[in-house]
Protein backbone atom coordinates (compact mmCIF):
# COMPACT_ATOMS: atom_id res chain seq x y z
CA UNK A 1 0.00 0.00 0.00
CA UNK A 2 1.33 3.46 -0.93
CA UNK A 3 2.12 5.85 1.88
CA UNK A 4 -0.17 8.86 1.87
CA UNK A 5 1.50 12.27 1.80
CA UNK A 6 -0.69 14.75 3.70
CA UNK A 7 1.53 17.77 3.13
CA UNK A 8 0.15 20.76 1.24
CA UNK A 9 1.18 20.68 -2.41
CA UNK A 10 1.89 23.40 -4.96
CA UNK A 11 -0.78 23.27 -7.64
CA UNK A 12 1.67 24.29 -10.36
CA UNK A 13 4.55 21.82 -9.96
CA UNK A 14 2.51 19.42 -7.77
CA UNK A 15 5.36 19.09 -5.30
CA UNK A 16 5.06 19.71 -1.54
CA UNK A 17 5.16 23.44 -0.75
CA UNK A 18 8.36 22.90 1.23
CA UNK A 19 10.15 21.68 -1.90
CA UNK A 20 8.33 23.65 -4.62
CA UNK A 21 10.62 24.26 -7.62
CA UNK A 22 8.54 26.94 -9.34
CA UNK A 23 10.88 29.72 -8.27
CA UNK A 24 13.71 27.88 -10.04
CA UNK A 25 11.77 27.42 -13.28
CA UNK A 26 12.93 29.87 -15.96
CA UNK A 27 10.50 31.53 -18.33
CA UNK A 28 8.68 28.79 -20.23
CA UNK A 29 10.20 28.05 -23.63
CA UNK A 30 8.06 28.92 -26.64
CA UNK A 31 8.11 26.26 -29.35
CA UNK A 32 6.62 25.65 -32.77
CA UNK A 33 6.27 22.00 -31.82
CA UNK A 34 3.58 20.85 -29.43
CA UNK A 35 4.55 18.48 -26.63
CA UNK A 36 1.95 16.16 -25.10
CA UNK A 37 3.04 14.33 -21.96
CA UNK A 38 1.07 11.12 -21.54
CA UNK A 39 1.46 10.50 -17.83
CA UNK A 40 0.86 7.15 -16.19
CA UNK A 41 -1.33 7.46 -13.05
CA UNK A 42 1.52 6.09 -10.92
CA UNK A 43 3.76 8.88 -12.22
CA UNK A 44 1.09 11.45 -11.36
CA UNK A 45 1.31 10.38 -7.71
CA UNK A 46 5.09 10.80 -7.58
CA UNK A 47 5.01 14.27 -6.05
CA UNK A 48 8.56 13.93 -4.73
CA UNK A 49 10.46 13.05 -7.88
CA UNK A 50 8.24 13.15 -10.96
CA UNK A 51 9.48 15.33 -13.84
CA UNK A 52 6.41 15.34 -16.11
CA UNK A 53 4.77 18.38 -14.49
CA UNK A 54 8.09 20.24 -14.41
CA UNK A 55 8.45 19.57 -18.14
CA UNK A 56 4.93 20.85 -18.77
CA UNK A 57 5.63 24.05 -16.85
CA UNK A 58 8.83 24.60 -18.81
CA UNK A 59 7.12 24.64 -22.23
CA UNK A 60 4.35 27.01 -23.31
CA UNK A 61 3.03 24.73 -26.07
CA UNK A 62 2.48 21.60 -24.01
CA UNK A 63 -0.07 19.72 -21.97
CA UNK A 64 -0.36 16.70 -19.68
CA UNK A 65 -2.89 13.90 -20.14
CA UNK A 66 -3.16 11.17 -17.52
CA UNK A 67 -4.01 7.56 -18.30
CA UNK A 68 -2.82 4.16 -19.51
CA UNK A 69 -4.93 3.32 -22.55
CA UNK A 70 -5.34 6.39 -24.79
CA UNK A 71 -7.07 4.55 -27.64
CA UNK A 72 -10.33 6.44 -27.15
CA UNK A 73 -8.92 9.59 -25.61
CA UNK A 74 -10.70 12.44 -27.38
CA UNK A 75 -7.87 14.96 -27.03
CA UNK A 76 -5.17 12.56 -28.24
CA UNK A 77 -7.23 11.59 -31.27
CA UNK A 78 -7.95 15.25 -32.06
CA UNK A 79 -4.23 15.98 -32.14
CA UNK A 80 -3.43 12.89 -34.20
CA UNK A 81 -6.21 13.32 -36.77
CA UNK A 82 -6.81 17.08 -36.70
CA UNK A 83 -4.38 17.90 -39.49
CA UNK A 84 -2.82 20.91 -37.80
CA UNK A 85 0.22 18.94 -36.65
CA UNK A 86 2.28 15.98 -37.81
CA UNK A 87 2.14 13.46 -34.93
CA UNK A 88 5.20 11.65 -33.60
CA UNK A 89 5.88 9.41 -30.61
CA UNK A 90 9.14 9.78 -28.72
CA UNK A 91 10.10 6.15 -28.31
CA UNK A 92 13.26 4.11 -29.04
CA UNK A 93 12.78 1.74 -31.96
CA UNK A 94 14.97 0.28 -34.69
CA UNK A 95 12.92 2.12 -37.31
CA UNK A 96 12.58 5.40 -35.42
CA UNK A 97 13.70 8.68 -36.95
CA UNK A 98 17.05 9.46 -35.30
CA UNK A 99 16.94 13.23 -34.85
CA UNK A 100 20.74 13.44 -34.62
CA UNK A 101 21.13 12.26 -38.22
CA UNK A 102 17.72 12.44 -39.90
CA UNK A 103 15.28 15.24 -40.70
CA UNK A 104 11.57 15.05 -39.96
CA UNK A 105 9.67 13.86 -43.06
CA UNK A 106 7.01 16.59 -42.95
CA UNK A 107 7.07 20.38 -43.00
CA UNK A 108 4.06 20.48 -40.68
CA UNK A 109 4.62 21.51 -37.10
CA UNK A 110 5.25 18.40 -34.99
CA UNK A 111 3.10 17.25 -32.11
CA UNK A 112 5.33 15.00 -30.02
CA UNK A 113 3.79 12.52 -27.61
CA UNK A 114 5.98 11.55 -24.65
CA UNK A 115 5.23 8.57 -22.40
CA UNK A 116 5.94 9.69 -18.85
CA UNK A 117 6.40 6.47 -16.89
CA UNK A 118 8.79 3.68 -16.06
CA UNK A 119 10.01 1.61 -19.00
CA UNK A 120 7.82 -1.33 -18.01
CA UNK A 121 4.69 0.83 -17.72
CA UNK A 122 5.55 2.70 -20.94
CA UNK A 123 5.55 -0.59 -22.84
CA UNK A 124 2.11 -1.37 -21.46
CA UNK A 125 0.83 2.11 -22.35
CA UNK A 126 2.00 1.66 -25.93
CA UNK A 127 0.68 -1.90 -26.13
CA UNK A 128 -2.81 -0.87 -25.03
CA UNK A 129 -3.01 2.49 -26.86
CA UNK A 130 -3.84 1.40 -30.40
CA UNK A 131 -3.82 4.97 -31.71
CA UNK A 132 -0.19 5.47 -30.69
CA UNK A 133 1.18 2.27 -32.21
CA UNK A 134 1.18 3.44 -35.83
CA UNK A 135 2.62 6.89 -35.17
CA UNK A 136 6.04 7.68 -36.59
CA UNK A 137 8.57 7.19 -33.82
CA UNK A 138 11.40 9.60 -33.13
CA UNK A 139 14.44 9.10 -30.93
CA UNK A 140 17.95 10.45 -30.52
CA UNK A 141 21.43 9.06 -30.09
CA UNK A 142 22.65 9.91 -26.63
CA UNK A 143 25.87 9.50 -24.69
CA UNK A 144 24.79 11.46 -21.63
CA UNK A 145 24.13 9.80 -18.30
CA UNK A 146 21.04 10.86 -16.42
CA UNK A 147 21.51 13.32 -13.57
CA UNK A 148 18.52 11.76 -11.82
CA UNK A 149 20.78 10.70 -8.94
CA UNK A 150 17.91 9.82 -6.63
CA UNK A 151 16.53 7.23 -9.04
CA UNK A 152 18.14 4.12 -10.52
CA UNK A 153 17.79 4.01 -14.30
CA UNK A 154 17.40 0.62 -16.07
CA UNK A 155 20.26 1.42 -18.46
CA UNK A 156 23.20 3.84 -18.38
CA UNK A 157 21.81 6.23 -20.97
CA UNK A 158 18.15 6.21 -19.91
CA UNK A 159 16.96 9.74 -19.22
CA UNK A 160 14.11 11.29 -17.28
CA UNK A 161 11.21 12.93 -19.13
CA UNK A 162 12.62 16.43 -18.78
CA UNK A 163 16.13 15.36 -19.80
CA UNK A 164 14.75 13.56 -22.86
CA UNK A 165 12.70 16.63 -23.77
CA UNK A 166 15.81 18.80 -23.64
CA UNK A 167 17.62 16.42 -26.01
CA UNK A 168 14.68 16.65 -28.43
CA UNK A 169 14.65 20.45 -28.23
CA UNK A 170 18.38 20.60 -28.95
CA UNK A 171 17.97 18.43 -32.04
CA UNK A 172 14.90 20.32 -33.27
CA UNK A 173 16.91 23.51 -32.90
CA UNK A 174 19.71 21.99 -34.96
CA UNK A 175 17.20 20.96 -37.63
CA UNK A 176 15.81 24.54 -37.72
CA UNK A 177 12.38 23.28 -36.66
CA UNK A 178 12.83 25.44 -33.58
CA UNK A 179 14.68 28.66 -32.92
CA UNK A 180 15.27 28.54 -29.18
CA UNK A 181 17.88 30.75 -27.56
CA UNK A 182 20.94 29.01 -26.16
CA UNK A 183 20.32 30.47 -22.70
CA UNK A 184 16.86 28.90 -22.58
CA UNK A 185 18.30 25.48 -23.38
CA UNK A 186 21.15 25.92 -20.91
CA UNK A 187 18.70 26.74 -18.10
CA UNK A 188 16.01 24.23 -19.05
CA UNK A 189 17.02 21.69 -16.40
CA UNK A 190 17.27 24.20 -13.54
CA UNK A 191 14.10 23.09 -11.69
CA UNK A 192 15.01 19.43 -12.21
CA UNK A 193 18.49 19.96 -10.81
CA UNK A 194 17.11 21.84 -7.79
CA UNK A 195 14.62 19.04 -7.18
CA UNK A 196 17.40 16.43 -7.23
CA UNK A 197 19.61 18.55 -4.94
CA UNK A 198 16.76 18.93 -2.45
CA UNK A 199 16.02 15.22 -2.40
CA UNK A 200 19.70 14.36 -1.96
CA UNK A 201 19.88 16.80 0.95
CA UNK A 202 16.83 15.16 2.56
CA UNK A 203 18.32 11.70 2.11
CA UNK A 204 21.61 12.83 3.64
CA UNK A 205 19.87 14.44 6.62
CA UNK A 206 17.63 11.41 7.13
CA UNK A 207 20.57 9.01 7.02
CA UNK A 208 22.52 11.21 9.41
CA UNK A 209 19.61 11.30 11.85
CA UNK A 210 19.21 7.54 11.77
CA UNK A 211 22.92 6.98 12.19
CA UNK A 212 23.51 9.32 15.10
CA UNK A 213 20.19 9.00 16.89
CA UNK A 214 20.62 7.93 20.50
CA UNK A 215 19.07 4.57 21.41
CA UNK A 216 15.73 4.79 23.15
CA UNK A 217 15.71 3.75 26.80
CA UNK A 218 12.46 2.82 28.44
CA UNK A 219 12.04 4.21 31.96
CA UNK A 220 9.77 2.70 34.59
C-alpha positions in Angstrom: 0.0 0.0 0.0 1.3 3.5 -0.9 2.1 5.9 1.9 -0.2 8.9 1.9 1.5 12.3 1.8 -0.7 14.8 3.7 1.5 17.8 3.1 0.2 20.8 1.2 1.2 20.7 -2.4 1.9 23.4 -5.0 -0.8 23.3 -7.6 1.7 24.3 -10.4 4.6 21.8 -10.0 2.5 19.4 -7.8 5.4 19.1 -5.3 5.1 19.7 -1.5 5.2 23.4 -0.8 8.4 22.9 1.2 10.1 21.7 -1.9 8.3 23.7 -4.6 10.6 24.3 -7.6 8.5 26.9 -9.3 10.9 29.7 -8.3 13.7 27.9 -10.0 11.8 27.4 -13.3 12.9 29.9 -16.0 10.5 31.5 -18.3 8.7 28.8 -20.2 10.2 28.0 -23.6 8.1 28.9 -26.6 8.1 26.3 -29.3 6.6 25.7 -32.8 6.3 22.0 -31.8 3.6 20.9 -29.4 4.6 18.5 -26.6 2.0 16.2 -25.1 3.0 14.3 -22.0 1.1 11.1 -21.5 1.5 10.5 -17.8 0.9 7.2 -16.2 -1.3 7.5 -13.0 1.5 6.1 -10.9 3.8 8.9 -12.2 1.1 11.4 -11.4 1.3 10.4 -7.7 5.1 10.8 -7.6 5.0 14.3 -6.1 8.6 13.9 -4.7 10.5 13.1 -7.9 8.2 13.2 -11.0 9.5 15.3 -13.8 6.4 15.3 -16.1 4.8 18.4 -14.5 8.1 20.2 -14.4 8.5 19.6 -18.1 4.9 20.8 -18.8 5.6 24.0 -16.9 8.8 24.6 -18.8 7.1 24.6 -22.2 4.3 27.0 -23.3 3.0 24.7 -26.1 2.5 21.6 -24.0 -0.1 19.7 -22.0 -0.4 16.7 -19.7 -2.9 13.9 -20.1 -3.2 11.2 -17.5 -4.0 7.6 -18.3 -2.8 4.2 -19.5 -4.9 3.3 -22.6 -5.3 6.4 -24.8 -7.1 4.6 -27.6 -10.3 6.4 -27.2 -8.9 9.6 -25.6 -10.7 12.4 -27.4 -7.9 15.0 -27.0 -5.2 12.6 -28.2 -7.2 11.6 -31.3 -8.0 15.2 -32.1 -4.2 16.0 -32.1 -3.4 12.9 -34.2 -6.2 13.3 -36.8 -6.8 17.1 -36.7 -4.4 17.9 -39.5 -2.8 20.9 -37.8 0.2 18.9 -36.7 2.3 16.0 -37.8 2.1 13.5 -34.9 5.2 11.6 -33.6 5.9 9.4 -30.6 9.1 9.8 -28.7 10.1 6.2 -28.3 13.3 4.1 -29.0 12.8 1.7 -32.0 15.0 0.3 -34.7 12.9 2.1 -37.3 12.6 5.4 -35.4 13.7 8.7 -36.9 17.0 9.5 -35.3 16.9 13.2 -34.8 20.7 13.4 -34.6 21.1 12.3 -38.2 17.7 12.4 -39.9 15.3 15.2 -40.7 11.6 15.1 -40.0 9.7 13.9 -43.1 7.0 16.6 -43.0 7.1 20.4 -43.0 4.1 20.5 -40.7 4.6 21.5 -37.1 5.2 18.4 -35.0 3.1 17.2 -32.1 5.3 15.0 -30.0 3.8 12.5 -27.6 6.0 11.5 -24.7 5.2 8.6 -22.4 5.9 9.7 -18.8 6.4 6.5 -16.9 8.8 3.7 -16.1 10.0 1.6 -19.0 7.8 -1.3 -18.0 4.7 0.8 -17.7 5.6 2.7 -20.9 5.6 -0.6 -22.8 2.1 -1.4 -21.5 0.8 2.1 -22.4 2.0 1.7 -25.9 0.7 -1.9 -26.1 -2.8 -0.9 -25.0 -3.0 2.5 -26.9 -3.8 1.4 -30.4 -3.8 5.0 -31.7 -0.2 5.5 -30.7 1.2 2.3 -32.2 1.2 3.4 -35.8 2.6 6.9 -35.2 6.0 7.7 -36.6 8.6 7.2 -33.8 11.4 9.6 -33.1 14.4 9.1 -30.9 18.0 10.5 -30.5 21.4 9.1 -30.1 22.6 9.9 -26.6 25.9 9.5 -24.7 24.8 11.5 -21.6 24.1 9.8 -18.3 21.0 10.9 -16.4 21.5 13.3 -13.6 18.5 11.8 -11.8 20.8 10.7 -8.9 17.9 9.8 -6.6 16.5 7.2 -9.0 18.1 4.1 -10.5 17.8 4.0 -14.3 17.4 0.6 -16.1 20.3 1.4 -18.5 23.2 3.8 -18.4 21.8 6.2 -21.0 18.1 6.2 -19.9 17.0 9.7 -19.2 14.1 11.3 -17.3 11.2 12.9 -19.1 12.6 16.4 -18.8 16.1 15.4 -19.8 14.7 13.6 -22.9 12.7 16.6 -23.8 15.8 18.8 -23.6 17.6 16.4 -26.0 14.7 16.6 -28.4 14.6 20.4 -28.2 18.4 20.6 -28.9 18.0 18.4 -32.0 14.9 20.3 -33.3 16.9 23.5 -32.9 19.7 22.0 -35.0 17.2 21.0 -37.6 15.8 24.5 -37.7 12.4 23.3 -36.7 12.8 25.4 -33.6 14.7 28.7 -32.9 15.3 28.5 -29.2 17.9 30.7 -27.6 20.9 29.0 -26.2 20.3 30.5 -22.7 16.9 28.9 -22.6 18.3 25.5 -23.4 21.2 25.9 -20.9 18.7 26.7 -18.1 16.0 24.2 -19.0 17.0 21.7 -16.4 17.3 24.2 -13.5 14.1 23.1 -11.7 15.0 19.4 -12.2 18.5 20.0 -10.8 17.1 21.8 -7.8 14.6 19.0 -7.2 17.4 16.4 -7.2 19.6 18.5 -4.9 16.8 18.9 -2.5 16.0 15.2 -2.4 19.7 14.4 -2.0 19.9 16.8 1.0 16.8 15.2 2.6 18.3 11.7 2.1 21.6 12.8 3.6 19.9 14.4 6.6 17.6 11.4 7.1 20.6 9.0 7.0 22.5 11.2 9.4 19.6 11.3 11.8 19.2 7.5 11.8 22.9 7.0 12.2 23.5 9.3 15.1 20.2 9.0 16.9 20.6 7.9 20.5 19.1 4.6 21.4 15.7 4.8 23.1 15.7 3.7 26.8 12.5 2.8 28.4 12.0 4.2 32.0 9.8 2.7 34.6 
